[in-house]
Amino acid sequence: MPATGDFLPLLSLHCSSGGFRNPLVTTTSQPDFTPLGRAIARLEAGLEHASTIPNDDLLRDGVIQRFEFTYELCWKLLLRHLESISPDPEALDGISFPGLIRTGTEKGLLRSGIEVWKEFRRARGMTSHLYDHEKSLEVFSLVPAFLEEARFLLKRLDEEATGE
């Protein structure tokens, strides 16, 4: 059983409203992009390591898992950023995935448009189902292109946050 003090980091997430604050959003309402930067770095490292030992299923599976959480952070931080810069953030409530990607592309935050991101979304969906070797190879083959998209998004989000 952990000591009482071990729970303090968890308690610090608790809001006075009775809920939990989103760790991706800072108190200034500007999203914190640090988790995405770390996820991209982990995905890059995994991909680099997997390239040194081709056909290693364990390494490929690790890269796919890193793709999964990096993909999730990308679209969630894109949405949070758009909400933070919108004069009417509630207008983005319930935005469809194609609408989110189109808006991100129009704002210059995404390098590629809806068709490329639909492919990433499809690949992410494939990872949620029973393991299939052929599907894992297909998803793994998309990771380098996704990594470039994720890097671009992070760079643009950072530039907008710093006013560059």
C-alpha positions as CSV (number, residue, x, y, z in Angstrom):
1,M,0.0,0.0,0.0
2,P,1.5,3.4,-1.0
3,A,2.1,6.0,1.7
4,T,-0.4,8.8,2.0
5,G,2.1,11.2,0.5
6,D,2.3,9.1,-2.7
7,F,-1.3,10.3,-3.5
8,L,-0.4,14.0,-3.5
9,P,0.4,14.2,-7.2
10,L,-3.0,12.7,-8.0
11,L,-4.7,15.0,-5.6
12,S,-3.1,18.0,-7.3
13,L,-5.0,17.1,-10.4
14,H,-8.3,17.6,-8.6
15,C,-10.2,20.8,-9.3
16,S,-12.3,22.7,-6.9
17,S,-15.3,22.0,-9.1
18,G,-15.1,18.3,-8.1
19,G,-13.6,17.1,-11.4
20,F,-10.1,16.6,-12.7
21,R,-8.2,19.1,-14.7
22,N,-7.0,18.0,-18.2
23,P,-3.2,17.8,-18.0
24,L,-3.0,18.9,-21.6
25,V,-4.5,22.3,-20.7
26,T,-2.6,24.8,-18.6
27,T,-4.1,27.5,-16.3
28,T,-3.6,30.0,-19.1
29,S,-6.0,28.0,-21.3
30,Q,-3.2,27.5,-23.8
31,P,-2.7,23.7,-24.2
32,D,0.6,22.2,-23.0
33,F,2.3,20.7,-26.0
34,T,5.0,19.0,-23.9
35,P,3.3,15.6,-23.9
36,L,3.2,15.6,-27.7
37,G,6.9,16.5,-28.0
38,R,7.7,13.6,-25.7
39,A,5.5,11.2,-27.6
40,I,7.1,12.2,-30.9
41,A,10.5,11.7,-29.5
42,R,9.5,8.2,-28.2
43,L,8.0,7.4,-31.6
44,E,11.2,8.6,-33.4
45,A,13.4,6.5,-31.0
46,G,11.3,3.4,-31.5
47,L,11.2,3.7,-35.3
48,E,15.0,4.3,-35.3
49,H,15.6,1.2,-33.1
50,A,13.2,-0.9,-35.1
51,S,15.1,-0.1,-38.3
52,T,18.3,-1.6,-36.8
53,I,16.6,-5.0,-36.4
54,P,14.2,-5.5,-39.3
55,N,11.3,-8.0,-39.0
56,D,11.4,-7.9,-35.2
57,D,7.8,-8.3,-34.2
58,L,8.3,-7.0,-30.7
59,L,9.9,-3.8,-31.9
60,R,7.3,-3.3,-34.6
61,D,4.5,-3.8,-32.0
62,G,6.2,-1.2,-29.7
63,V,6.4,1.3,-32.6
64,I,2.7,0.7,-33.3
65,Q,1.8,1.3,-29.7
66,R,3.8,4.6,-29.8
67,F,2.0,5.5,-33.0
68,E,-1.3,5.0,-31.2
69,F,-0.7,7.3,-28.4
70,T,1.0,9.9,-30.5
71,Y,-1.9,9.9,-32.9
72,E,-4.3,10.4,-30.1
73,L,-2.3,13.3,-28.7
74,C,-2.2,14.9,-32.1
75,W,-5.9,15.2,-32.7
76,K,-6.7,16.0,-29.1
77,L,-4.1,18.8,-28.9
78,L,-5.2,20.1,-32.3
79,L,-8.8,20.4,-31.0
80,R,-7.6,22.0,-27.7
81,H,-5.5,24.5,-29.6
82,L,-8.4,25.4,-31.9
83,E,-10.6,25.9,-28.9
84,S,-8.0,28.1,-27.2
85,I,-7.8,30.4,-30.2
86,S,-11.5,30.4,-31.1
87,P,-13.7,33.4,-30.1
88,D,-16.4,30.8,-29.6
89,P,-14.8,27.5,-28.3
90,E,-18.3,26.0,-27.8
91,A,-18.7,26.1,-31.6
92,L,-16.1,23.3,-31.8
93,D,-18.1,21.0,-29.4
94,G,-19.0,17.9,-31.3
95,I,-16.9,18.8,-34.4
96,S,-16.5,15.9,-36.7
97,F,-13.1,14.4,-37.4
98,P,-13.2,15.6,-41.0
99,G,-14.2,19.1,-39.8
100,L,-11.4,19.1,-37.2
101,I,-8.8,18.2,-39.9
102,R,-10.2,20.7,-42.4
103,T,-10.1,23.5,-39.8
104,G,-6.5,22.5,-38.8
105,T,-5.5,22.5,-42.5
106,E,-7.1,25.8,-43.1
107,K,-5.3,27.3,-40.2
108,G,-2.0,26.0,-41.5
109,L,-1.5,23.6,-38.6
110,L,-1.5,20.5,-40.6
111,R,0.8,19.7,-43.6
112,S,-1.6,17.3,-45.3
113,G,-5.3,17.3,-45.6
114,I,-8.2,15.0,-44.8
115,E,-7.3,12.1,-47.0
116,V,-3.9,11.6,-45.3
117,W,-5.3,12.0,-41.9
118,K,-8.2,9.6,-42.7
119,E,-5.6,7.0,-43.5
120,F,-3.9,7.6,-40.2
121,R,-7.3,7.3,-38.5
122,R,-8.0,4.1,-40.3
123,A,-4.6,2.7,-39.3
124,R,-5.3,3.7,-35.7
125,G,-8.6,1.9,-35.8
126,M,-7.0,-1.3,-37.1
127,T,-4.7,-1.4,-34.1
128,S,-7.8,-1.7,-31.8
129,H,-8.8,-5.1,-33.2
130,L,-7.5,-8.5,-32.9
131,Y,-3.8,-8.9,-33.8
132,D,-3.2,-9.5,-37.5
133,H,0.4,-9.7,-38.8
134,E,-0.4,-8.2,-42.2
135,K,-2.3,-5.3,-40.7
136,S,0.6,-4.6,-38.3
137,L,2.9,-4.4,-41.3
138,E,0.5,-2.0,-43.0
139,V,0.2,0.2,-39.9
140,F,4.0,0.1,-39.4
141,S,4.6,1.2,-42.9
142,L,2.5,4.4,-42.3
143,V,4.5,5.4,-39.2
144,P,7.3,7.4,-41.0
145,A,4.7,9.5,-42.9
146,F,2.7,10.0,-39.7
147,L,5.8,11.1,-37.8
148,E,6.5,13.8,-40.4
149,E,2.9,15.0,-39.9
150,A,3.2,15.0,-36.1
151,R,6.4,16.9,-36.2
152,F,4.9,19.5,-38.5
153,L,1.8,19.9,-36.2
154,L,4.0,20.3,-33.1
155,K,6.2,22.9,-34.8
156,R,3.2,24.9,-35.9
157,L,1.5,24.6,-32.5
158,D,4.7,25.8,-30.9
159,E,5.0,28.7,-33.3
160,E,1.5,29.8,-32.7
161,A,1.9,29.6,-28.9
162,T,5.1,31.7,-29.0
163,G,3.8,34.1,-31.6
164,E,6.5,33.3,-34.2
